[in-house]
């Protein structure tokens, strides 16, 4: 089925790996022109080159989304190089593995700057053109921790809860201008970010205790497995497609049944 993506221009933050890169691959396969954004410009360019080798029209951009000036320059480059920006996907994120009492204000600032203020910066720069052109699709990544809470992810969950409130509010403001905003809320997904966190936990806990933890985590998923980046990317593709033109201000959980509320 035609998803209405051909020649649409999409910008994906956190696009060098994980869910962002998986979404870029799907968008490119549908004929979209894609800008992959990462704070590591070399990683963004390398990821883009992988898709270019497959025949896609993709560029890599290095940008720090906590800097609104860099976000403005990023959007301008996309408009100039690929064409008018039509789709923005915010998947950039950082997280810690600390209890709240172990954490410090510096930890909170780092996570909230990327996960919440970063999304705000990108949207503030991307939305004016979409509103002017009377078309836009925005998807921000959140987390089921934002809806349920999760030990050792308190300020990450707080930031992602802010993203949900932000998206719902802006969706009410720009819906009449042909712009939709939605949230995809993944459960545990086998990304590089998660793999790094799990490696640290494994080293700290030891093999036996860690194996018990993995078994206990999987029991919480009725599907019996963790998510893969493509599971989440497929939901992002849907929300940016022609089929989802009447879907806005929603939170779509993609979580293998972990949370059903």
C-alpha positions in Angstrom: 0.0 0.0 0.0 1.2 3.5 -0.9 2.1 5.2 2.4 2.3 8.7 0.7 6.0 9.0 1.6 7.5 9.3 -1.9 9.6 12.5 -2.1 8.5 13.6 1.4 11.4 15.1 3.4 11.9 13.6 6.8 14.3 14.7 9.6 15.1 12.1 12.3 17.0 13.0 15.4 19.0 10.2 17.0 19.0 8.8 13.5 22.5 7.3 13.5 21.4 4.1 15.3 18.6 2.2 17.0 15.0 3.1 16.4 15.9 6.3 14.6 18.0 4.5 12.0 15.3 1.7 11.6 12.7 4.4 10.9 15.0 6.0 8.4 15.5 2.8 6.6 11.7 2.3 6.3 11.1 5.9 5.2 13.8 5.6 2.5 12.3 2.3 1.3 9.0 4.2 0.8 10.8 6.9 -1.3 11.2 9.6 1.3 14.3 11.9 1.4 15.8 11.6 4.8 18.1 13.6 7.0 19.7 11.6 9.9 20.8 13.8 12.8 23.1 12.9 15.6 25.3 14.8 18.0 28.1 12.7 16.5 28.3 14.0 13.0 30.6 11.3 11.8 28.2 8.7 13.0 25.3 10.4 11.3 27.2 10.6 8.0 28.3 6.9 8.3 24.7 5.8 8.9 23.5 7.9 6.0 26.1 6.3 3.7 24.8 2.9 4.5 21.4 3.9 3.2 22.8 5.7 0.2 24.6 2.5 -0.7 21.1 1.0 -0.9 20.0 3.7 -3.3 18.3 6.1 -0.9 18.4 9.9 -0.9 19.8 10.4 2.7 22.2 12.9 4.3 23.8 12.9 7.7 23.9 16.0 9.9 25.8 16.6 13.1 23.8 18.7 15.5 23.3 19.1 19.3 19.6 19.4 19.7 20.0 21.0 23.2 21.2 24.1 21.2 18.3 25.9 19.5 20.7 27.6 17.2 22.0 24.3 15.9 18.5 23.1 15.5 17.6 26.1 13.4 20.7 25.6 11.2 19.8 21.9 10.9 16.3 22.6 9.7 17.6 25.2 7.2 20.1 22.7 5.8 17.4 20.1 5.3 15.1 22.6 3.5 18.0 23.7 1.3 19.5 20.3 0.5 16.5 17.9 0.4 13.5 20.2 0.1 10.7 21.5 2.4 10.6 19.6 5.6 7.4 17.5 6.0 8.2 15.0 8.7 10.1 15.3 12.0 10.8 12.3 14.2 12.4 13.0 17.6 14.1 9.8 18.8 17.3 11.2 20.3 17.6 10.2 24.0 20.0 9.7 26.8 19.4 7.9 30.1 21.0 6.8 33.4 20.8 3.8 35.6 20.5 5.4 39.0 18.0 5.7 41.8 16.7 9.3 42.3 18.6 9.6 45.6 21.9 8.5 43.9 21.4 11.1 41.2 22.4 14.8 41.1 21.0 17.9 39.6 23.7 17.6 36.9 22.3 14.2 36.0 18.7 15.6 35.8 19.9 18.5 33.6 21.7 16.2 31.1 18.7 13.9 30.6 16.0 16.6 30.6 18.0 18.8 28.2 18.2 16.1 25.6 14.9 14.3 26.1 12.6 17.3 26.7 14.2 20.5 25.8 15.8 18.9 22.7 12.4 17.9 21.5 11.1 21.4 22.2 14.0 22.9 20.2 13.4 20.7 17.2 9.7 21.3 17.1 10.1 25.0 17.6 12.3 25.1 14.5 10.5 22.6 12.4 6.9 23.5 12.9 6.7 27.0 11.4 7.5 25.7 7.9 5.0 22.9 8.3 2.3 25.3 9.4 3.0 27.7 6.5 2.8 24.8 4.0 -0.3 23.4 5.7 1.2 19.9 6.1 3.4 18.2 8.6 3.8 14.9 10.5 5.6 14.9 13.9 6.4 11.8 16.0 8.2 12.0 19.3 9.5 9.0 21.2 8.5 8.7 24.8 8.6 5.6 27.1 6.2 3.5 29.0 8.2 4.6 32.1 6.5 8.0 31.6 3.1 6.5 32.0 3.8 3.9 34.7 6.9 5.1 36.5 10.1 3.0 36.6 12.7 2.5 39.3 16.1 3.9 38.4 14.6 5.9 35.5 12.9 8.6 37.5 14.1 11.8 35.8 14.1 10.1 32.4 10.5 9.2 33.0 9.8 12.7 34.1 11.3 14.1 30.9 9.3 11.7 28.7 6.2 12.6 30.6 6.9 16.1 29.6 7.2 15.1 26.0 3.7 13.5 26.1 2.2 16.7 27.5 4.1 18.8 25.0 2.9 16.8 22.0 -0.7 16.7 23.1 -0.8 20.5 23.7 0.9 21.5 20.4 -1.4 19.0 18.5 -4.3 21.1 19.6 -2.7 24.3 18.4 -1.7 23.2 14.9 -4.2 20.6 13.9 -6.1 23.1 11.8 -3.0 23.8 9.8 -2.7 20.3 8.6 0.0 19.2 11.1 -0.3 16.2 13.3 1.8 15.3 16.3 1.8 12.0 18.0 3.9 10.0 20.5 5.2 6.4 20.1 5.9 4.9 23.5 8.2 1.8 23.3 8.7 -0.9 25.8 12.1 -2.4 26.3 13.7 -2.4 22.9 17.0 -4.0 21.8 18.8 -0.8 20.8 22.4 0.1 21.2 21.4 2.4 24.1 19.7 -0.4 25.9 22.6 -2.8 25.2 25.1 -0.4 26.8 22.9 -0.1 29.9 22.5 -3.8 30.1 26.2 -4.4 29.8 26.9 -2.1 32.7 24.2 -3.9 34.8 25.6 -7.3 33.9 29.1 -6.3 35.0 27.8 -4.9 38.3 25.4 -7.8 39.1 27.4 -10.8 37.9 26.3 -13.5 35.5 24.0 -15.5 37.7 22.0 -12.6 39.2 21.9 -10.9 35.8 20.5 -14.1 34.1 17.7 -14.2 36.7 16.9 -10.5 36.0 16.7 -11.2 32.2 14.3 -14.0 32.9 12.1 -11.9 35.2 12.0 -9.1 32.6 10.8 -11.4 29.9 8.0 -12.7 32.0 6.5 -9.2 32.1 6.0 -9.3 28.3 3.1 -11.5 27.1 4.9 -11.8 23.7 7.8 -13.4 25.4 10.4 -11.2 23.9 11.8 -7.7 23.9 11.1 -5.3 21.0 13.4 -4.8 18.1 14.0 -1.3 16.5 11.9 -2.2 13.5 8.9 -3.0 15.7 8.9 0.6 16.8 9.9 2.1 13.5 6.9 0.5 11.8 4.6 2.4 14.2 6.4 5.6 13.4 6.0 5.0 9.7 2.3 4.6 10.2 1.8 7.8 12.1 3.7 9.7 9.4 1.8 8.1 6.6 -1.2 9.1 4.5 -3.3 6.5 6.5 -2.8 8.5 9.7 -4.0 11.9 8.6 -6.8 11.9 11.2 -4.6 10.7 14.1 -3.2 13.4 16.3 -2.4 14.0 19.9 -2.2 10.3 20.6 0.2 8.0 22.5 0.8 4.7 20.7 2.4 2.1 23.0 4.6 -0.5 21.2 5.5 -2.7 24.0 4.7 -6.4 23.5 1.9 -6.1 26.0 4.0 -4.9 28.9 1.5 -2.1 29.6 -2.1 -2.2 28.4 -3.6 0.9 29.9 
